[in-house]
Amino acid sequence: MIKRHVVVDKNGFLLTVMAIIACVHDTKAAHLLVRYLRKLCCNIKVILADAGYRGEIVDRIKTACGLYP
């Protein structure tokens, strides 16, 4: 089984996709995806995600993107 993590811009245009095996938790994949996305587009202002991305990963992503003091 495969999970797909998709990132689009505010207009719905595809920025990046990550496909991983299902046994990897969403929070682990999200951290890798945001690190890659940060290198691709350095002016991230807002991140919207579903409930699969919750807990400590939210704070780590906000810090990595400079959205959280």
Secondary structure, DSSP 8 states (H G I E B T S, - for coil): -EEEEEEE-TT--EEEEEEEETTS-HHHHHHHHHHHHHHH-S--------TTS-THHHHHHHHHHT---
